[in-house]
Amino acid sequence: MSPPQIDAVTLDGAGPLYDQIRRAIRDLILAGSWPPGTAVPPEHALMEKLGASRMTVHRALAQLAREGLITRRRRSGTIVASPPASHAMLDILSIPEEVREHGQIYSYRILQRRDGKASREIAARFDLARSAEIAHLTVLHFADRAPHVLEDRVIHLAAMPKVVDETFAETPPGDWLLRNSLWTQAEHAISAVAAGPQEAELLTIDTGEPCLLVERRTWNQAQPITAVRLLYPGGRHRFVGRFGPYGAV
């Protein structure tokens, strides 16, 4: 297979250069523009095209290799990796996109924020060390002004120090993290729970009403980035996913 046109690699100008290169190549792979076995342009060609140093290009490709999207071979070069035989994952959802895809108007309100060491209750809820420095946020998301989902989130400040100065006035925490964090692993769990009195009041449902609880954690290598609990009124929501070999399609 002939190498892809290097002109296909375009940067979006957001964030560190190595991460722009990583995202540009990742997106070509996930979109199917570069199928398995496609030759990735060599480092020197990417350096010349993108005005990047060898170290920057090498870092981007090394990260893609750790994510399993490319295979680097000393003699034959770098190619797009074949998908694993069995692969299942839940996409990391953008709640604003989730609402807008249903033709509804999205809005949100930050109900509470506390920065510092985790309290005993929060440490137990999110399985944190008491010494962990975190930002703890409670956010209520709306669809057409009706409560859509209640978000309870911790962000590890050691991994995301920029959060200290971020107010989330323009972008909700989840979407802000999607744009600003580099993650390599994610874990999802979905369970059925009954709404407690405070949760029911915020979601305008009856106490004890069934809800769907989505719990998610993300890491960059071994470093935790965030943990979140998303509580959806069970009668208003269902999750549908369609997946290809590299994720959602």
Secondary structure, DSSP 4 states (H G I P E B T S, - for coil): -PPPPGGG------S-HHHHHHHHHHHHHHTTSS-TTPBPPPHHHHHHHHT--HHHHHHHHHHHHHTTSEEEETTTEEEEPPPPSS--------HHHHHHTTT--EEEEEEEEEEEEPPHHHHHHHT--TT-EEEEEEEEEEETTEEEEEEEEEEETTT-GGGGG---SSS-HHHHHHHH---SEEEEEEEEEEPPHHHHHHHTS-TT-EEEEEEEEEEETTEEEEEEEEEEEGGG------EETTEE-
